[in-house]
Amino acid sequence: MLVNRGHLFEFERIWRETRLRLLFFASYAALVVIVDRVLNIDTGVPGPPVNILGAAVAFVIGFKSNQAYDRFWEARKVWGGIVNANRTWAATVIAYVTPGQEDSPAQRELVLRMVAWTNALRLHLRRQADWAAEVGQFLPPGELEDVMASANPPAQILAQQSRRLRDLVADGSIPTPWYQTQLQDIIRECYDHQGKCERIKNTPLPLQYTAACTLFVWVFILLMPVSVVDTFKDSLIWMAVPYSALICWTYDTMNRIGDMSENPFDNLPTDVPMSALSRSIEIDVRQALGERAVPPPLRPVDHVLN
């Protein structure tokens, strides 16, 4: 997630990522001017129809960008719920599991397993595979292999949490089944959060919106230079090049911003900072367990919080 709102930084990043496309638009506009005025081949297209097309394309881009941002914001709210669920889980486990016992192995196991679920969900959504370092350190010995053998490792971790609660009720570590019910409600909440993340990840914007929007943008880009060559007088004809290139660059950049925001779990600079949120969760729950040596929070790198 981009965290620096400085205008100079934002312009520099946009320029770095789009300058080649701007050069292409300028080159195409210059080619149109050469064909029309140097080779005397009439390429003029009436301006009003292209202007109407531009207004329609702007409307479509706006719709696509709004839908893409809604997906990002929903994903961020879900991960906010995951943060709160972990905090609630840690507090409830410490209160209900082996109550009054300090440095309880059962409490530590349950709390850290939920951190393992958070990291496993992040890797699952990003299609990453650093399971041993990111997940294995929070699980009891030998449990990672069973988790990795399943088709959905995060769901398997939550299932193991439920089984462990059942065993703790049986051996008396959880005094009453009512405590188990309270803890199971939090696990169900985590299942809900995971399902929402998977829905966002596996259900992109409909192709008819994304493909049609890109097609309309490029039709407008190809028509824009040939519609303005007759607007400028001979002495100012080369002004058509920067004029057309700037307009085409604006439309193309806005369309690409929608593409980048469509899937908030692709590990792009504009995505939900799941790594930073996972680390924040780990810090909170370790301190709730009474630990003092906790890892530092993640900091932005090149103005990007991962």
C-alpha positions in Angstrom: 0.0 0.0 0.0 1.4 3.4 -1.0 1.8 5.4 2.2 3.4 8.7 1.0 1.0 11.4 -0.1 3.6 13.8 -1.2 2.7 15.2 -4.6 6.2 15.1 -6.0 6.6 11.5 -5.0 3.3 10.5 -6.6 4.2 12.3 -9.8 7.7 10.7 -9.9 6.2 7.2 -9.5 3.5 7.7 -12.1 6.0 9.2 -14.5 8.4 6.2 -14.0 5.7 3.7 -14.7 4.0 5.4 -17.6 6.7 7.4 -19.5 7.2 4.8 -22.2 3.5 4.8 -23.0 3.5 8.6 -23.1 6.4 8.4 -25.6 4.3 6.0 -27.7 1.3 8.3 -27.7 3.5 11.2 -28.7 5.2 9.2 -31.5 1.8 8.1 -32.8 0.5 11.7 -32.8 3.7 12.9 -34.6 3.2 10.2 -37.2 -0.4 11.4 -37.8 0.8 15.0 -38.2 3.5 13.9 -40.7 1.0 11.9 -42.7 -1.5 14.6 -42.7 0.6 17.7 -43.3 3.9 16.5 -44.8 2.6 13.8 -47.0 -0.7 15.6 -47.6 -2.8 12.6 -46.9 -6.1 13.7 -45.2 -6.5 11.9 -41.9 -8.9 14.3 -40.4 -11.8 12.9 -38.4 -14.6 15.3 -37.2 -13.9 16.4 -33.6 -17.4 16.3 -32.1 -18.0 12.5 -32.5 -14.6 11.8 -30.9 -15.4 14.3 -28.1 -18.7 12.4 -27.5 -16.7 9.1 -27.5 -14.3 10.6 -25.0 -17.1 11.5 -22.6 -18.5 8.0 -22.8 -15.1 6.4 -22.2 -14.5 8.7 -19.2 -17.8 7.5 -17.7 -16.8 3.8 -18.2 -13.4 4.4 -16.7 -15.0 6.1 -13.7 -17.4 3.1 -13.2 -14.5 0.7 -13.4 -12.3 2.7 -11.0 -15.1 2.9 -8.5 -15.7 -0.8 -8.6 -12.0 -1.5 -8.2 -11.7 0.8 -5.2 -14.8 -0.8 -3.6 -13.0 -4.2 -3.8 -9.9 -2.7 -2.2 -11.8 -1.1 0.6 -13.8 -4.2 1.3 -10.6 -6.2 1.5 -9.1 -3.7 3.9 -12.2 -3.9 6.1 -12.0 -7.7 6.1 -8.4 -7.5 7.2 -9.3 -5.0 9.9 -11.8 -7.6 11.1 -9.0 -10.2 11.1 -6.8 -8.0 13.3 -9.7 -7.6 15.8 -10.5 -11.3 15.7 -6.9 -12.2 16.7 -6.9 -9.7 19.5 -10.2 -11.0 20.8 -9.0 -14.5 20.4 -5.9 -13.9 22.5 -7.8 -12.1 25.2 -10.5 -14.8 25.4 -8.0 -17.7 25.4 -6.0 -16.1 28.2 -9.2 -15.6 30.2 -10.9 -19.0 29.6 -8.1 -21.6 28.9 -6.3 -22.7 32.1 -7.5 -19.5 33.9 -5.2 -18.2 36.5 -2.2 -20.1 35.2 0.8 -18.1 34.0 2.9 -19.1 31.1 0.3 -21.7 30.0 1.5 -23.9 27.1 -2.1 -24.4 26.0 -2.7 -20.6 25.9 0.5 -20.0 23.9 -0.3 -22.8 21.4 -3.8 -21.6 20.7 -2.8 -17.9 20.4 0.2 -18.6 18.1 -1.8 -21.0 16.0 -4.2 -18.2 15.1 -1.1 -16.1 14.1 -0.1 -19.0 11.9 -3.6 -18.9 10.3 -3.2 -15.2 9.6 0.1 -15.7 7.9 -1.2 -18.8 6.0 -4.1 -16.8 4.7 -1.8 -14.1 3.5 0.4 -16.6 1.6 -2.7 -18.4 0.3 -4.2 -15.2 -1.1 -0.9 -14.1 -2.7 -0.1 -17.6 -4.0 3.2 -17.6 -2.2 4.9 -20.6 -0.7 7.3 -19.5 2.1 5.4 -21.8 4.5 8.2 -22.9 6.8 9.4 -19.4 7.7 6.1 -17.6 7.8 3.8 -20.3 9.2 5.8 -23.2 10.7 7.3 -21.1 13.4 3.9 -20.5 15.0 2.7 -24.2 14.9 3.6 -27.1 17.2 6.3 -29.4 15.8 5.0 -31.7 13.0 1.8 -29.8 12.5 3.0 -27.9 9.4 3.3 -31.0 7.4 -0.4 -31.9 8.0 -1.4 -28.4 7.1 0.5 -28.4 3.9 -1.0 -31.7 2.9 -4.5 -30.1 2.7 -5.9 -28.2 -0.3 -6.7 -25.2 1.9 -4.0 -24.8 4.6 -5.6 -21.8 6.4 -8.9 -23.7 6.7 -7.0 -26.7 8.0 -5.4 -24.6 10.7 -8.8 -23.3 11.9 -10.1 -26.9 11.9 -7.1 -27.9 14.1 -8.0 -25.1 16.5 -11.5 -26.6 16.9 -10.1 -30.0 17.5 -7.7 -28.6 20.1 -10.5 -26.9 21.9 -12.4 -30.2 22.1 -9.3 -31.9 23.7 -8.9 -29.0 26.2 -12.5 -29.4 27.3 -12.0 -33.1 27.7 -8.9 -32.7 29.9 -10.3 -29.9 32.0 -8.1 -27.1 30.7 -11.2 -25.3 29.6 -13.5 -25.4 32.7 -16.9 -25.4 31.0 -18.3 -26.1 27.5 -19.6 -22.5 27.5 -16.1 -21.2 27.3 -15.5 -23.5 24.3 -18.6 -22.1 22.7 -17.3 -18.5 23.0 -14.0 -19.5 21.5 -15.7 -21.4 18.7 -17.6 -18.3 17.8 -14.4 -16.5 17.1 -13.2 -19.4 14.9 -16.4 -19.2 13.0 -15.8 -15.4 12.6 -12.3 -16.2 11.2 -13.9 -18.7 8.7 -16.2 -15.8 7.6 -13.3 -13.5 7.1 -11.4 -16.1 5.1 -14.4 -16.8 2.9 -14.8 -13.1 2.1 -11.1 -12.8 1.1 -11.4 -15.9 -1.1 -14.5 -14.4 -2.8 -12.6 -11.2 -3.6 -9.6 -13.1 -4.8 -11.4 -15.6 -7.0 -14.1 -13.3 -8.4 -12.5 -10.5 -10.4 -14.4 -7.7 -12.1 -16.5 -9.2 -14.9 -14.6 -9.4 -18.2 -17.3 -7.5 -20.0 -16.3 -4.4 -17.9 -12.6 -4.7 -17.9 -12.1 -5.8 -21.5 -14.7 -3.4 -23.0 -13.2 -0.5 -21.0 -9.7 -1.2 -22.3 -11.1 -1.6 -25.9 -12.9 1.7 -25.7 -9.9 3.5 -24.3 -7.7 2.3 -27.2 -10.3 3.2 -29.8 -10.4 6.7 -28.3 -6.6 6.9 -28.2 -6.3 5.9 -31.9 -8.9 8.5 -33.0 -7.7 11.4 -30.8 -4.7 12.5 -32.8 -6.5 12.3 -36.2 -9.4 14.4 -34.8 -7.2 17.3 -33.7 -4.9 17.8 -36.7 -7.3 20.2 -38.3 -7.8 22.1 -35.1 -4.3 23.7 -35.2 -3.2 26.1 -37.9 -0.1 25.3 -39.9 2.2 27.3 -37.7 1.0 25.5 -34.6 0.5 22.1 -36.1 3.1 20.4 -34.0 1.2 21.5 -30.9 -1.2 18.6 -31.8 1.5 16.2 -30.7 1.8 17.1 -26.9 -2.0 18.0 -26.8 -3.0 14.5 -28.1 -0.3 12.7 -26.1 -1.4 14.3 -22.9 -5.1 13.4 -23.3 -4.3 9.9 -24.4 -1.9 9.4 -21.5 -4.5 10.6 -19.0 -7.2 8.2 -20.2 -4.7 5.3 -20.4 -3.3 6.0 -16.9 -6.8 6.1 -15.3 -7.7 2.8 -17.0 -4.5 1.2 -15.7 -5.1 2.5 -12.1 -8.4 0.6 -12.2 -6.6 -2.6 -13.4 -4.0 -2.3 -10.5 -6.7 -1.8 -7.9 -9.0 -4.6 -9.1 -7.3 -7.4 -7.1 -6.1 -6.2 -3.6 -4.3 -9.5 -2.9 -1.8 -9.6 -5.8 1.2 -8.2 -3.7 1.3 -5.0 -5.8 2.3 -1.6 -4.3 -1.4 -0.6 -4.3 -2.6 -3.7 -2.4 -3.8 -4.3 1.2 -0.6 -4.4 3.4 -1.2 -7.9 4.7 2.4 -8.5 5.8 2.4 -5.3 7.9 -1.0 -6.3 9.4 0.2 -9.8 10.1 3.2 -8.5 11.9 1.1 -6.1 13.9 -1.1 -9.0 15.0 1.9 -11.0 16.1 3.2 -8.1 18.2 -0.2 -7.6 19.9 -0.8 -11.2 20.8 2.8 -11.9 21.9 2.6 -8.9 24.3 -0.8 -10.2 25.5 1.0 -13.4 26.4 3.5 -11.4 28.4 6.4 -11.5 26.0 8.7 -8.6 25.9 11.0 -9.5 23.0 8.7 -9.0 20.1 9.6 -8.3 16.5 9.5 -4.7 15.2 6.6 -3.5 13.1 7.2 -3.5 9.3 8.1 -0.2 7.8 7.5 1.2 4.3 10.2 0.4 1.7 10.4 2.9 -1.1 7.1 4.4 0.3 5.3 1.0 0.0 4.0 -0.8 3.0 3.8 -4.5 2.3 
